[in-house]
């Protein structure tokens, strides 16, 4: 994997984590419980994906 792609993965992972945490804080009150459950699952899955992307990018940067 090239350094550009590895750096892109790190940046994308960081952006995903920031964006989904920000979405979690900005959810307005007054929705049904199912709304919060679905969005909570989406947030959790995307944070995990962001961490995986960052891990792969950092690992690729350290190899070279």
Backbone as XML, in Angstrom:
<?xml version="1.0"?>
<chain id="A" units="angstrom">
  <residue number="1" name="UNK">
    <atom name="N" x="0.849" y="-1.169" z="0.000"/>
    <atom name="CA" x="0.000" y="0.000" z="0.000"/>
    <atom name="C" x="0.898" y="1.237" z="0.000"/>
  </residue>
  <residue number="2" name="UNK">
    <atom name="N" x="0.550" y="2.196" z="-0.822"/>
    <atom name="CA" x="1.371" y="3.403" z="-0.899"/>
    <atom name="C" x="1.138" y="4.295" z="0.324"/>
  </residue>
  <residue number="3" name="UNK">
    <atom name="N" x="2.066" y="5.216" z="0.532"/>
    <atom name="CA" x="1.955" y="6.130" z="1.669"/>
    <atom name="C" x="0.751" y="7.061" z="1.517"/>
  </residue>
  <residue number="4" name="UNK">
    <atom name="N" x="0.419" y="7.427" z="0.267"/>
    <atom name="CA" x="-0.735" y="8.297" z="0.054"/>
    <atom name="C" x="-2.029" y="7.604" z="0.470"/>
  </residue>
  <residue number="5" name="UNK">
    <atom name="N" x="-2.163" y="6.365" z="0.091"/>
    <atom name="CA" x="-3.371" y="5.624" z="0.449"/>
    <atom name="C" x="-3.427" y="5.417" z="1.956"/>
  </residue>
  <residue number="6" name="UNK">
    <atom name="N" x="-2.297" y="5.099" z="2.571"/>
    <atom name="CA" x="-2.261" y="4.905" z="4.024"/>
    <atom name="C" x="-2.643" y="6.196" z="4.752"/>
  </residue>
  <residue number="7" name="UNK">
    <atom name="N" x="-2.109" y="7.317" z="4.300"/>
    <atom name="CA" x="-2.446" y="8.605" z="4.923"/>
    <atom name="C" x="-3.920" y="8.935" z="4.703"/>
  </residue>
  <residue number="8" name="UNK">
    <atom name="N" x="-4.440" y="8.599" z="3.532"/>
    <atom name="CA" x="-5.860" y="8.814" z="3.258"/>
    <atom name="C" x="-6.721" y="7.989" z="4.204"/>
  </residue>
  <residue number="9" name="UNK">
    <atom name="N" x="-6.340" y="6.747" z="4.460"/>
    <atom name="CA" x="-7.105" y="5.899" z="5.374"/>
    <atom name="C" x="-7.104" y="6.467" z="6.784"/>
  </residue>
  <residue number="10" name="UNK">
    <atom name="N" x="-5.975" y="6.976" z="7.223"/>
    <atom name="CA" x="-5.906" y="7.585" z="8.555"/>
    <atom name="C" x="-6.817" y="8.815" z="8.619"/>
  </residue>
  <residue number="11" name="UNK">
    <atom name="N" x="-6.749" y="9.656" z="7.601"/>
    <atom name="CA" x="-7.577" y="10.863" z="7.578"/>
    <atom name="C" x="-9.060" y="10.509" z="7.486"/>
  </residue>
  <residue number="12" name="UNK">
    <atom name="N" x="-9.399" y="9.538" z="6.670"/>
    <atom name="CA" x="-10.797" y="9.128" z="6.534"/>
    <atom name="C" x="-11.324" y="8.542" z="7.836"/>
  </residue>
  <residue number="13" name="UNK">
    <atom name="N" x="-10.532" y="7.713" z="8.495"/>
    <atom name="CA" x="-10.946" y="7.150" z="9.771"/>
    <atom name="C" x="-11.169" y="8.221" z="10.819"/>
  </residue>
  <residue number="14" name="UNK">
    <atom name="N" x="-10.266" y="9.194" z="10.886"/>
    <atom name="CA" x="-10.414" y="10.285" z="11.854"/>
    <atom name="C" x="-11.655" y="11.116" z="11.546"/>
  </residue>
  <residue number="15" name="UNK">
    <atom name="N" x="-11.892" y="11.368" z="10.279"/>
    <atom name="CA" x="-13.079" y="12.135" z="9.888"/>
    <atom name="C" x="-14.355" y="11.387" z="10.247"/>
  </residue>
  <residue number="16" name="UNK">
    <atom name="N" x="-14.381" y="10.081" z="9.979"/>
    <atom name="CA" x="-15.569" y="9.284" z="10.292"/>
    <atom name="C" x="-15.873" y="9.301" z="11.788"/>
  </residue>
  <residue number="17" name="UNK">
    <atom name="N" x="-14.841" y="9.145" z="12.591"/>
    <atom name="CA" x="-15.043" y="9.148" z="14.043"/>
    <atom name="C" x="-15.560" y="10.505" z="14.501"/>
  </residue>
  <residue number="18" name="UNK">
    <atom name="N" x="-14.923" y="11.573" z="14.046"/>
    <atom name="CA" x="-15.357" y="12.924" z="14.411"/>
    <atom name="C" x="-16.797" y="13.176" z="13.973"/>
  </residue>
  <residue number="19" name="UNK">
    <atom name="N" x="-17.111" y="12.831" z="12.743"/>
    <atom name="CA" x="-18.428" y="13.129" z="12.179"/>
    <atom name="C" x="-19.542" y="12.360" z="12.895"/>
  </residue>
  <residue number="20" name="UNK">
    <atom name="N" x="-19.324" y="11.092" z="13.175"/>
    <atom name="CA" x="-20.386" y="10.295" z="13.808"/>
    <atom name="C" x="-20.555" y="10.646" z="15.285"/>
  </residue>
  <residue number="21" name="UNK">
    <atom name="N" x="-19.481" y="10.992" z="15.970"/>
    <atom name="CA" x="-19.624" y="11.452" z="17.356"/>
    <atom name="C" x="-20.375" y="12.775" z="17.373"/>
  </residue>
  <residue number="22" name="UNK">
    <atom name="N" x="-20.053" y="13.644" z="16.438"/>
    <atom name="CA" x="-20.751" y="14.923" z="16.323"/>
    <atom name="C" x="-22.239" y="14.696" z="16.042"/>
  </residue>
  <residue number="23" name="UNK">
    <atom name="N" x="-22.561" y="13.760" z="15.173"/>
    <atom name="CA" x="-23.965" y="13.442" z="14.900"/>
    <atom name="C" x="-24.657" y="12.958" z="16.165"/>
  </residue>
  <residue number="24" name="UNK">
    <atom name="N" x="-23.973" y="12.133" z="16.940"/>
    <atom name="CA" x="-24.559" y="11.633" z="18.175"/>
    <atom name="C" x="-24.906" y="12.747" z="19.149"/>
  </residue>
  <residue number="25" name="UNK">
    <atom name="N" x="-24.058" y="13.740" z="19.238"/>
    <atom name="CA" x="-24.333" y="14.865" z="20.132"/>
    <atom name="C" x="-25.445" y="15.764" z="19.603"/>
  </residue>
  <residue number="26" name="UNK">
    <atom name="N" x="-25.627" y="15.787" z="18.292"/>
    <atom name="CA" x="-26.596" y="16.699" z="17.693"/>
    <atom name="C" x="-27.982" y="16.107" z="17.487"/>
  </residue>
  <residue number="27" name="UNK">
    <atom name="N" x="-28.197" y="14.863" z="17.888"/>
    <atom name="CA" x="-29.535" y="14.299" z="17.748"/>
    <atom name="C" x="-30.487" y="15.045" z="18.678"/>
  </residue>
  <residue number="28" name="UNK">
    <atom name="N" x="-31.569" y="15.515" z="18.106"/>
    <atom name="CA" x="-32.536" y="16.296" z="18.881"/>
    <atom name="C" x="-33.442" y="15.378" z="19.701"/>
  </residue>
  <residue number="29" name="UNK">
    <atom name="N" x="-33.981" y="15.915" z="20.780"/>
    <atom name="CA" x="-34.915" y="15.159" z="21.611"/>
    <atom name="C" x="-36.272" y="15.089" z="20.926"/>
  </residue>
  <residue number="30" name="UNK">
    <atom name="N" x="-37.080" y="14.160" z="21.387"/>
    <atom name="CA" x="-38.450" y="14.101" z="20.912"/>
    <atom name="C" x="-38.725" y="13.014" z="19.892"/>
  </residue>
  <residue number="31" name="UNK">
    <atom name="N" x="-37.758" y="12.169" z="19.613"/>
    <atom name="CA" x="-37.984" y="11.090" z="18.661"/>
    <atom name="C" x="-38.372" y="9.824" z="19.401"/>
  </residue>
  <residue number="32" name="UNK">
    <atom name="N" x="-38.865" y="8.873" z="18.630"/>
    <atom name="CA" x="-39.214" y="7.573" z="19.216"/>
    <atom name="C" x="-37.934" y="6.839" z="19.623"/>
  </residue>
  <residue number="33" name="UNK">
    <atom name="N" x="-38.078" y="5.890" z="20.536"/>
    <atom name="CA" x="-36.929" y="5.130" z="21.022"/>
    <atom name="C" x="-36.238" y="4.387" z="19.892"/>
  </residue>
  <residue number="34" name="UNK">
    <atom name="N" x="-37.006" y="3.879" z="18.931"/>
    <atom name="CA" x="-36.416" y="3.140" z="17.816"/>
    <atom name="C" x="-35.471" y="4.022" z="16.996"/>
  </residue>
  <residue number="35" name="UNK">
    <atom name="N" x="-35.785" y="5.299" z="16.893"/>
    <atom name="CA" x="-34.916" y="6.238" z="16.186"/>
    <atom name="C" x="-33.539" y="6.282" z="16.835"/>
  </residue>
  <residue number="36" name="UNK">
    <atom name="N" x="-33.517" y="6.369" z="18.157"/>
    <atom name="CA" x="-32.249" y="6.440" z="18.878"/>
    <atom name="C" x="-31.509" y="5.106" z="18.851"/>
  </residue>
  <residue number="37" name="UNK">
    <atom name="N" x="-32.241" y="4.015" z="18.874"/>
    <atom name="CA" x="-31.596" y="2.701" z="18.800"/>
    <atom name="C" x="-30.917" y="2.532" z="17.449"/>
  </residue>
  <residue number="38" name="UNK">
    <atom name="N" x="-31.625" y="2.830" z="16.376"/>
    <atom name="CA" x="-31.059" y="2.693" z="15.029"/>
    <atom name="C" x="-29.854" y="3.600" z="14.853"/>
  </residue>
  <residue number="39" name="UNK">
    <atom name="N" x="-29.966" y="4.838" z="15.259"/>
    <atom name="CA" x="-28.848" y="5.758" z="15.102"/>
    <atom name="C" x="-27.684" y="5.406" z="16.026"/>
  </residue>
  <residue number="40" name="UNK">
    <atom name="N" x="-27.988" y="4.884" z="17.200"/>
    <atom name="CA" x="-26.919" y="4.426" z="18.093"/>
    <atom name="C" x="-26.136" y="3.283" z="17.478"/>
  </residue>
  <residue number="41" name="UNK">
    <atom name="N" x="-26.844" y="2.347" z="16.854"/>
    <atom name="CA" x="-26.165" y="1.232" z="16.177"/>
    <atom name="C" x="-25.333" y="1.758" z="15.010"/>
  </residue>
  <residue number="42" name="UNK">
    <atom name="N" x="-25.894" y="2.657" z="14.216"/>
    <atom name="CA" x="-25.148" y="3.242" z="13.091"/>
    <atom name="C" x="-23.887" y="3.954" z="13.576"/>
  </residue>
  <residue number="43" name="UNK">
    <atom name="N" x="-24.018" y="4.717" z="14.633"/>
    <atom name="CA" x="-22.869" y="5.443" z="15.177"/>
    <atom name="C" x="-21.801" y="4.469" z="15.661"/>
  </residue>
  <residue number="44" name="UNK">
    <atom name="N" x="-22.206" y="3.441" z="16.399"/>
    <atom name="CA" x="-21.246" y="2.470" z="16.927"/>
    <atom name="C" x="-20.519" y="1.735" z="15.803"/>
  </residue>
  <residue number="45" name="UNK">
    <atom name="N" x="-21.256" y="1.285" z="14.805"/>
    <atom name="CA" x="-20.646" y="0.552" z="13.689"/>
    <atom name="C" x="-19.675" y="1.440" z="12.926"/>
  </residue>
  <residue number="46" name="UNK">
    <atom name="N" x="-20.062" y="2.674" z="12.668"/>
    <atom name="CA" x="-19.194" y="3.558" z="11.900"/>
    <atom name="C" x="-17.972" y="4.002" z="12.690"/>
  </residue>
  <residue number="47" name="UNK">
    <atom name="N" x="-18.075" y="4.122" z="13.997"/>
    <atom name="CA" x="-16.889" y="4.434" z="14.808"/>
    <atom name="C" x="-15.920" y="3.263" z="14.769"/>
  </residue>
  <residue number="48" name="UNK">
    <atom name="N" x="-16.444" y="2.045" z="14.851"/>
    <atom name="CA" x="-15.577" y="0.865" z="14.752"/>
    <atom name="C" x="-14.909" y="0.814" z="13.379"/>
  </residue>
  <residue number="49" name="UNK">
    <atom name="N" x="-15.659" y="1.077" z="12.318"/>
    <atom name="CA" x="-15.070" y="1.098" z="10.972"/>
    <atom name="C" x="-13.998" y="2.178" z="10.853"/>
  </residue>
  <residue number="50" name="UNK">
    <atom name="N" x="-14.246" y="3.340" z="11.437"/>
    <atom name="CA" x="-13.249" y="4.406" z="11.427"/>
    <atom name="C" x="-11.982" y="3.998" z="12.159"/>
  </residue>
  <residue number="51" name="UNK">
    <atom name="N" x="-12.132" y="3.318" z="13.293"/>
    <atom name="CA" x="-10.963" y="2.846" z="14.032"/>
    <atom name="C" x="-10.184" y="1.800" z="13.241"/>
  </residue>
  <residue number="52" name="UNK">
    <atom name="N" x="-10.898" y="0.920" z="12.551"/>
    <atom name="CA" x="-10.231" y="-0.091" z="11.725"/>
    <atom name="C" x="-9.458" y="0.572" z="10.586"/>
  </residue>
  <residue number="53" name="UNK">
    <atom name="N" x="-10.066" y="1.550" z="9.929"/>
    <atom name="CA" x="-9.375" y="2.258" z="8.847"/>
    <atom name="C" x="-8.124" y="2.963" z="9.370"/>
  </residue>
  <residue number="54" name="UNK">
    <atom name="N" x="-8.251" y="3.602" z="10.520"/>
    <atom name="CA" x="-7.089" y="4.277" z="11.100"/>
    <atom name="C" x="-6.001" y="3.277" z="11.469"/>
  </residue>
  <residue number="55" name="UNK">
    <atom name="N" x="-6.385" y="2.156" z="12.041"/>
    <atom name="CA" x="-5.417" y="1.126" z="12.398"/>
    <atom name="C" x="-4.682" y="0.622" z="11.163"/>
  </residue>
  <residue number="56" name="UNK">
    <atom name="N" x="-5.408" y="0.337" z="10.084"/>
    <atom name="CA" x="-4.772" y="-0.146" z="8.858"/>
    <atom name="C" x="-3.845" y="0.916" z="8.257"/>
  </residue>
  <residue number="57" name="UNK">
    <atom name="N" x="-4.285" y="2.162" z="8.281"/>
    <atom name="CA" x="-3.457" y="3.235" z="7.734"/>
    <atom name="C" x="-2.193" y="3.456" z="8.538"/>
  </residue>
  <residue number="58" name="UNK">
    <atom name="N" x="-2.301" y="3.472" z="9.847"/>
    <atom name="CA" x="-1.121" y="3.664" z="10.707"/>
    <atom name="C" x="-0.171" y="2.490" z="10.554"/>
  </residue>
  <residue number="59" name="UNK">
    <atom name="N" x="-0.725" y="1.294" z="10.492"/>
    <atom name="CA" x="0.110" y="0.103" z="10.321"/>
    <atom name="C" x="0.866" y="0.145" z="8.988"/>
  </residue>
  <residue number="60" name="UNK">
    <atom name="N" x="0.184" y="0.586" z="7.938"/>
    <atom name="CA" x="0.829" y="0.681" z="6.625"/>
    <atom name="C" x="1.888" y="1.770" z="6.620"/>
  </residue>
  <residue number="61" name="UNK">
    <atom name="N" x="1.651" y="2.867" z="7.341"/>
    <atom name="CA" x="2.651" y="3.935" z="7.398"/>
    <atom name="C" x="3.897" y="3.500" z="8.180"/>
  </residue>
  <residue number="62" name="UNK">
    <atom name="N" x="3.714" y="2.685" z="9.182"/>
    <atom name="CA" x="4.852" y="2.250" z="9.999"/>
    <atom name="C" x="5.712" y="1.213" z="9.295"/>
  </residue>
  <residue number="63" name="UNK">
    <atom name="N" x="5.113" y="0.452" z="8.375"/>
    <atom name="CA" x="5.846" y="-0.602" z="7.672"/>
    <atom name="C" x="6.915" y="-0.002" z="6.780"/>
  </residue>
  <residue number="64" name="UNK">
    <atom name="N" x="6.598" y="1.079" z="6.145"/>
    <atom name="CA" x="7.547" y="1.673" z="5.178"/>
    <atom name="C" x="8.563" y="2.499" z="5.862"/>
  </residue>
</chain>
